[in-house]
Amino acid sequence: MLSVEELIQEALSLPNATRVLLVEKLIESIESEIDENTQNLWNIEAKKRRDEIRNHTVEAIPGKEALSQVN
């Protein structure tokens, strides 16, 4: 069996289209393990935040600025 580092190197050597397919399959495998109720709650929260930005009830800030406030 390949080590994680070897697997990463193998994956990075694949053509772009194949890497995209690999990523999609990996994400699908993770998403299938997520509790449906939790996923629904996250979707509701994401849509609420999206709407707040669209309605200008909150002000969006650049990602770098947000991360600098966390650190």
MOPAC internal coordinates of N, CA, C and O (Angstrom, degrees):
PM7 1SCF
backbone

  N    0.0000 0     0.00 0     0.00 0    0    0    0
  C    1.4474 1     0.00 0     0.00 0    1    0    0
  C    1.5265 1   109.25 1     0.00 0    2    1    0
  O    1.2310 1   120.93 1   -39.36 1    3    2    1
  N    1.3267 1   115.83 1   140.64 1    3    2    1
  C    1.4640 1   121.33 1   179.66 1    5    3    2
  C    1.5218 1   110.79 1   -74.13 1    6    5    3
  O    1.2310 1   121.12 1   -33.17 1    7    6    5
  N    1.3323 1   115.46 1   146.83 1    7    6    5
  C    1.4600 1   118.76 1   172.17 1    9    7    6
  C    1.5262 1   107.84 1   -73.00 1   10    9    7
  O    1.2310 1   120.47 1   -13.49 1   11   10    9
  N    1.3105 1   116.70 1   166.51 1   11   10    9
  C    1.4638 1   120.18 1   179.97 1   13   11   10
  C    1.5301 1   109.75 1   -59.82 1   14   13   11
  O    1.2310 1   120.46 1   137.17 1   15   14   13
  N    1.3083 1   116.72 1   -42.83 1   15   14   13
  C    1.4760 1   120.02 1  -179.82 1   17   15   14
  C    1.5317 1   110.99 1   -63.02 1   18   17   15
  O    1.2310 1   120.06 1   138.42 1   19   18   17
  N    1.3159 1   117.50 1   -41.58 1   19   18   17
  C    1.4650 1   121.01 1   177.70 1   21   19   18
  C    1.5300 1   110.77 1   -64.63 1   22   21   19
  O    1.2310 1   120.89 1   139.39 1   23   22   21
  N    1.3167 1   115.90 1   -40.61 1   23   22   21
  C    1.4545 1   120.85 1   178.60 1   25   23   22
  C    1.5317 1   110.78 1   -63.00 1   26   25   23
  O    1.2310 1   120.81 1   137.56 1   27   26   25
  N    1.3216 1   116.06 1   -42.44 1   27   26   25
  C    1.4680 1   120.43 1   177.59 1   29   27   26
  C    1.5210 1   110.29 1   -61.13 1   30   29   27
  O    1.2310 1   120.35 1   133.98 1   31   30   29
  N    1.3091 1   116.94 1   -46.02 1   31   30   29
  C    1.4646 1   120.39 1  -179.76 1   33   31   30
  C    1.5224 1   111.31 1   -62.03 1   34   33   31
  O    1.2310 1   120.63 1   138.74 1   35   34   33
  N    1.3336 1   116.39 1   -41.26 1   35   34   33
  C    1.4671 1   120.36 1   177.22 1   37   35   34
  C    1.5256 1   110.36 1   -62.04 1   38   37   35
  O    1.2310 1   120.67 1   134.11 1   39   38   37
  N    1.3344 1   116.33 1   -45.89 1   39   38   37
  C    1.4627 1   120.81 1  -178.62 1   41   39   38
  C    1.5248 1   110.95 1   -62.36 1   42   41   39
  O    1.2310 1   120.16 1   138.77 1   43   42   41
  N    1.3212 1   117.29 1   -41.23 1   43   42   41
  C    1.4641 1   120.88 1  -179.29 1   45   43   42
  C    1.5253 1   112.78 1   -67.87 1   46   45   43
  O    1.2310 1   120.47 1   160.48 1   47   46   45
  N    1.3088 1   116.71 1   -19.52 1   47   46   45
  C    1.4674 1   119.60 1   179.56 1   49   47   46
  C    1.5324 1   112.27 1   -85.60 1   50   49   47
  O    1.2310 1   120.39 1   172.37 1   51   50   49
  N    1.3222 1   116.86 1    -7.63 1   51   50   49
  C    1.4645 1   121.07 1  -179.74 1   53   51   50
  C    1.5284 1   110.97 1   -73.62 1   54   53   51
  O    1.2310 1   120.10 1   -24.03 1   55   54   53
  N    1.3271 1   117.42 1   155.97 1   55   54   53
  C    1.4686 1   120.13 1   174.59 1   57   55   54
  C    1.5346 1   110.19 1   -62.25 1   58   57   55
  O    1.2310 1   120.61 1   -25.26 1   59   58   57
  N    1.3265 1   116.43 1   154.74 1   59   58   57
  C    1.4663 1   121.56 1  -176.78 1   61   59   58
  C    1.5219 1   113.13 1   -51.97 1   62   61   59
  O    1.2310 1   119.87 1   131.83 1   63   62   61
  N    1.3143 1   117.85 1   -48.17 1   63   62   61
  C    1.4641 1   120.68 1  -177.40 1   65   63   62
  C    1.5247 1   111.20 1   -60.97 1   66   65   63
  O    1.2310 1   120.12 1   142.09 1   67   66   65
  N    1.3012 1   117.38 1   -37.91 1   67   66   65
  C    1.4588 1   121.52 1   179.13 1   69   67   66
  C    1.5220 1   110.54 1   -69.97 1   70   69   67
  O    1.2310 1   120.29 1   141.63 1   71   70   69
  N    1.3384 1   117.06 1   -38.37 1   71   70   69
  C    1.4689 1   120.35 1   177.26 1   73   71   70
  C    1.5228 1   110.86 1   -64.23 1   74   73   71
  O    1.2310 1   120.63 1   140.84 1   75   74   73
  N    1.3347 1   116.40 1   -39.16 1   75   74   73
  C    1.4676 1   120.03 1   177.70 1   77   75   74
  C    1.5236 1   109.83 1   -61.80 1   78   77   75
  O    1.2310 1   120.18 1   134.76 1   79   78   77
  N    1.3051 1   117.27 1   -45.24 1   79   78   77
  C    1.4618 1   121.29 1   178.21 1   81   79   78
  C    1.5246 1   110.55 1   -60.59 1   82   81   79
  O    1.2310 1   120.33 1   137.05 1   83   82   81
  N    1.3076 1   116.98 1   -42.95 1   83   82   81
  C    1.4629 1   121.68 1   178.99 1   85   83   82
  C    1.5240 1   110.77 1   -60.95 1   86   85   83
  O    1.2310 1   120.40 1   134.23 1   87   86   85
  N    1.3124 1   116.83 1   -45.77 1   87   86   85
  C    1.4664 1   121.32 1   179.06 1   89   87   86
  C    1.5276 1   110.38 1   -61.11 1   90   89   87
  O    1.2310 1   120.60 1   134.76 1   91   90   89
  N    1.3166 1   116.45 1   -45.24 1   91   90   89
  C    1.4684 1   120.05 1   179.29 1   93   91   90
  C    1.5203 1   110.80 1   -58.62 1   94   93   91
  O    1.2310 1   120.38 1   135.74 1   95   94   93
  N    1.3145 1   116.89 1   -44.26 1   95   94   93
  C    1.4663 1   120.93 1  -179.17 1   97   95   94
  C    1.5255 1   111.33 1   -66.70 1   98   97   95
  O    1.2310 1   120.02 1   141.27 1   99   98   97
  N    1.3155 1   117.57 1   -38.73 1   99   98   97
  C    1.4589 1   120.74 1   177.91 1  101   99   98
  C    1.5297 1   110.79 1   -65.12 1  102  101   99
  O    1.2310 1   120.57 1   136.73 1  103  102  101
  N    1.3287 1   116.52 1   -43.27 1  103  102  101
  C    1.4641 1   120.10 1   178.41 1  105  103  102
  C    1.5240 1   110.49 1   -63.76 1  106  105  103
  O    1.2310 1   120.24 1   136.25 1  107  106  105
  N    1.3169 1   117.14 1   -43.75 1  107  106  105
  C    1.4706 1   120.71 1   177.37 1  109  107  106
  C    1.5228 1   110.80 1   -57.05 1  110  109  107
  O    1.2310 1   120.47 1   139.14 1  111  110  109
  N    1.3205 1   116.71 1   -40.86 1  111  110  109
  C    1.4624 1   119.64 1  -177.57 1  113  111  110
  C    1.5217 1   111.16 1   -67.66 1  114  113  111
  O    1.2310 1   120.01 1   147.06 1  115  114  113
  N    1.3182 1   117.58 1   -32.94 1  115  114  113
  C    1.4593 1   121.65 1   177.81 1  117  115  114
  C    1.5230 1   110.18 1   -75.25 1  118  117  115
  O    1.2310 1   120.76 1   135.93 1  119  118  117
  N    1.3227 1   116.15 1   -44.07 1  119  118  117
  C    1.4579 1   120.18 1  -178.29 1  121  119  118
  C    1.5133 1   112.09 1   -61.89 1  122  121  119
  O    1.2310 1   120.15 1   147.83 1  123  122  121
  N    1.3139 1   117.32 1   -32.17 1  123  122  121
  C    1.4669 1   119.70 1  -179.18 1  125  123  122
  C    1.5212 1   111.40 1   -68.97 1  126  125  123
  O    1.2310 1   120.06 1   162.14 1  127  126  125
  N    1.3259 1   117.50 1   -17.86 1  127  126  125
  C    1.4573 1   121.97 1  -179.93 1  129  127  126
  C    1.5268 1   112.35 1   -90.54 1  130  129  127
  O    1.2310 1   120.00 1   170.31 1  131  130  129
  N    1.3328 1   117.61 1    -9.69 1  131  130  129
  C    1.4536 1   121.26 1  -177.30 1  133  131  130
  C    1.5206 1   109.75 1   -81.24 1  134  133  131
  O    1.2310 1   121.07 1   -45.51 1  135  134  133
  N    1.3186 1   115.57 1   134.49 1  135  134  133
  C    1.4506 1   122.16 1   178.03 1  137  135  134
  C    1.5258 1   109.56 1   -59.68 1  138  137  135
  O    1.2310 1   120.59 1   -50.33 1  139  138  137
  N    1.3280 1   116.48 1   129.67 1  139  138  137
  C    1.4687 1   121.26 1  -175.74 1  141  139  138
  C    1.5277 1   111.77 1   -61.53 1  142  141  139
  O    1.2310 1   119.98 1   140.06 1  143  142  141
  N    1.3225 1   117.65 1   -39.94 1  143  142  141
  C    1.4644 1   120.75 1   179.37 1  145  143  142
  C    1.5228 1   110.75 1   -63.55 1  146  145  143
  O    1.2310 1   120.46 1   136.17 1  147  146  145
  N    1.3253 1   116.72 1   -43.83 1  147  146  145
  C    1.4664 1   120.85 1   178.27 1  149  147  146
  C    1.5172 1   110.37 1   -62.64 1  150  149  147
  O    1.2310 1   120.19 1   137.50 1  151  150  149
  N    1.3099 1   117.24 1   -42.50 1  151  150  149
  C    1.4639 1   121.22 1   178.79 1  153  151  150
  C    1.5228 1   110.67 1   -61.33 1  154  153  151
  O    1.2310 1   120.32 1   137.54 1  155  154  153
  N    1.3272 1   117.00 1   -42.46 1  155  154  153
  C    1.4635 1   120.62 1   178.26 1  157  155  154
  C    1.5209 1   111.43 1   -61.78 1  158  157  155
  O    1.2310 1   120.47 1   138.51 1  159  158  157
  N    1.3292 1   116.71 1   -41.49 1  159  158  157
  C    1.4657 1   120.46 1   178.54 1  161  159  158
  C    1.5326 1   111.28 1   -63.38 1  162  161  159
  O    1.2310 1   120.48 1   138.60 1  163  162  161
  N    1.3355 1   116.69 1   -41.40 1  163  162  161
  C    1.4683 1   120.44 1   177.73 1  165  163  162
  C    1.5321 1   110.77 1   -65.02 1  166  165  163
  O    1.2310 1   120.26 1   140.62 1  167  166  165
  N    1.3238 1   117.11 1   -39.38 1  167  166  165
  C    1.4686 1   120.99 1   178.33 1  169  167  166
  C    1.5203 1   110.52 1   -62.49 1  170  169  167
  O    1.2310 1   120.28 1   136.91 1  171  170  169
  N    1.3406 1   117.06 1   -43.09 1  171  170  169
  C    1.4677 1   121.36 1   178.39 1  173  171  170
  C    1.5262 1   110.03 1   -61.42 1  174  173  171
  O    1.2310 1   120.48 1   134.91 1  175  174  173
  N    1.3295 1   116.68 1   -45.09 1  175  174  173
  C    1.4664 1   120.96 1  -179.57 1  177  175  174
  C    1.5301 1   111.06 1   -64.22 1  178  177  175
  O    1.2310 1   120.16 1   137.11 1  179  178  177
  N    1.3239 1   117.31 1   -42.89 1  179  178  177
  C    1.4655 1   120.94 1   179.59 1  181  179  178
  C    1.5247 1   110.89 1   -62.34 1  182  181  179
  O    1.2310 1   120.30 1   137.53 1  183  182  181
  N    1.3280 1   117.03 1   -42.47 1  183  182  181
  C    1.4715 1   120.09 1   179.42 1  185  183  182
  C    1.5264 1   111.03 1   -67.08 1  186  185  183
  O    1.2310 1   120.47 1   142.11 1  187  186  185
  N    1.3388 1   116.71 1   -37.89 1  187  186  185
  C    1.4703 1   121.07 1   177.35 1  189  187  186
  C    1.5317 1   109.84 1   -60.71 1  190  189  187
  O    1.2310 1   120.49 1   133.46 1  191  190  189
  N    1.3285 1   116.66 1   -46.54 1  191  190  189
  C    1.4700 1   120.56 1  -179.47 1  193  191  190
  C    1.5319 1   111.07 1   -66.46 1  194  193  191
  O    1.2310 1   120.60 1   140.24 1  195  194  193
  N    1.3294 1   116.46 1   -39.76 1  195  194  193
  C    1.4701 1   120.32 1   175.83 1  197  195  194
  C    1.5180 1   110.45 1   -58.62 1  198  197  195
  O    1.2310 1   120.70 1   133.57 1  199  198  197
  N    1.3210 1   116.27 1   -46.43 1  199  198  197
  C    1.4617 1   120.66 1  -179.29 1  201  199  198
  C    1.5253 1   111.48 1   -64.50 1  202  201  199
  O    1.2310 1   119.83 1   142.67 1  203  202  201
  N    1.3263 1   117.93 1   -37.33 1  203  202  201
  C    1.4639 1   121.12 1   178.02 1  205  203  202
  C    1.5256 1   110.93 1   -61.54 1  206  205  203
  O    1.2310 1   120.65 1   140.87 1  207  206  205
  N    1.3214 1   116.37 1   -39.13 1  207  206  205
  C    1.4645 1   120.17 1   178.35 1  209  207  206
  C    1.5231 1   110.01 1   -69.74 1  210  209  207
  O    1.2310 1   120.58 1   135.35 1  211  210  209
  N    1.3259 1   116.50 1   -44.65 1  211  210  209
  C    1.4675 1   120.19 1  -179.25 1  213  211  210
  C    1.5271 1   111.67 1   -63.84 1  214  213  211
  O    1.2310 1   120.38 1   144.01 1  215  214  213
  N    1.3339 1   116.88 1   -35.99 1  215  214  213
  C    1.4682 1   121.30 1  -178.51 1  217  215  214
  C    1.5264 1   112.62 1   -87.16 1  218  217  215
  O    1.2310 1   120.29 1  -179.59 1  219  218  217
  N    1.3221 1   117.05 1     0.41 1  219  218  217
  C    1.4686 1   123.76 1   179.37 1  221  219  218
  C    1.5195 1   112.32 1    61.04 1  222  221  219
  O    1.2310 1   120.01 1  -149.48 1  223  222  221
  N    1.3384 1   117.59 1    30.52 1  223  222  221
  C    1.4600 1   119.97 1   174.11 1  225  223  222
  C    1.5228 1   111.07 1   -85.72 1  226  225  223
  O    1.2310 1   120.44 1   165.40 1  227  226  225
  N    1.3129 1   116.76 1   -14.60 1  227  226  225
  C    1.4681 1   122.76 1   170.46 1  229  227  226
  C    1.5257 1   107.50 1  -133.89 1  230  229  227
  O    1.2310 1   121.02 1   -22.58 1  231  230  229
  N    1.3128 1   115.65 1   157.42 1  231  230  229
  C    1.4641 1   120.00 1   179.11 1  233  231  230
  C    1.5226 1   109.34 1  -105.71 1  234  233  231
  O    1.2310 1   121.06 1   -54.57 1  235  234  233
  N    1.3057 1   115.57 1   125.43 1  235  234  233
  C    1.4662 1   120.20 1   177.91 1  237  235  234
  C    1.5224 1   109.23 1   -74.41 1  238  237  235
  O    1.2310 1   120.97 1   -33.73 1  239  238  237
  N    1.3250 1   115.76 1   146.27 1  239  238  237
  C    1.4587 1   120.80 1   175.04 1  241  239  238
  C    1.5257 1   108.19 1  -125.95 1  242  241  239
  O    1.2310 1   120.50 1   -26.95 1  243  242  241
  N    1.3246 1   116.65 1   153.05 1  243  242  241
  C    1.4667 1   119.46 1   179.95 1  245  243  242
  C    1.5309 1   111.32 1   -59.13 1  246  245  243
  O    1.2310 1   120.95 1   -32.33 1  247  246  245
  N    1.3191 1   115.80 1   147.67 1  247  246  245
  C    1.4544 1   121.34 1  -178.79 1  249  247  246
  C    1.5127 1   114.10 1   -55.55 1  250  249  247
  O    1.2310 1   120.05 1   137.57 1  251  250  249
  N    1.3265 1   117.51 1   -42.43 1  251  250  249
  C    1.4693 1   120.60 1  -179.94 1  253  251  250
  C    1.5231 1   110.74 1   -60.96 1  254  253  251
  O    1.2310 1   120.88 1   139.82 1  255  254  253
  N    1.3302 1   115.93 1   -40.18 1  255  254  253
  C    1.4654 1   119.49 1   179.10 1  257  255  254
  C    1.5212 1   111.02 1   -66.30 1  258  257  255
  O    1.2310 1   120.42 1   137.97 1  259  258  257
  N    1.3228 1   116.80 1   -42.03 1  259  258  257
  C    1.4584 1   121.06 1   179.09 1  261  259  258
  C    1.5297 1   110.42 1   -61.67 1  262  261  259
  O    1.2310 1   120.74 1   135.52 1  263  262  261
  N    1.3269 1   116.19 1   -44.48 1  263  262  261
  C    1.4619 1   119.68 1  -179.99 1  265  263  262
  C    1.5249 1   112.19 1   -65.76 1  266  265  263
  O    1.2310 1   120.26 1   145.07 1  267  266  265
  N    1.3345 1   117.10 1   -34.93 1  267  266  265
  C    1.4591 1   119.42 1   178.95 1  269  267  266
  C    1.5131 1   110.90 1   -67.11 1  270  269  267
  O    1.2310 1   119.80 1   151.98 1  271  270  269
  N    1.3293 1   117.98 1   -28.02 1  271  270  269
  C    1.4652 1   121.33 1   178.03 1  273  271  270
  C    1.5175 1   111.56 1   -74.42 1  274  273  271
  O    1.2310 1   120.08 1   154.56 1  275  274  273
  N    1.3244 1   117.44 1   -25.44 1  275  274  273
  C    1.4554 1   122.06 1  -179.54 1  277  275  274
  C    1.5221 1   110.37 1   -79.05 1  278  277  275
  O    1.2310 1   120.21 1   141.15 1  279  278  277
  N    1.3198 1   117.20 1   -38.85 1  279  278  277
  C    1.4742 1   121.76 1  -176.08 1  281  279  278
  C    1.4799 1   113.19 1   -72.34 1  282  281  279
  O    1.2310 1   120.10 1   180.00 1  283  282  281

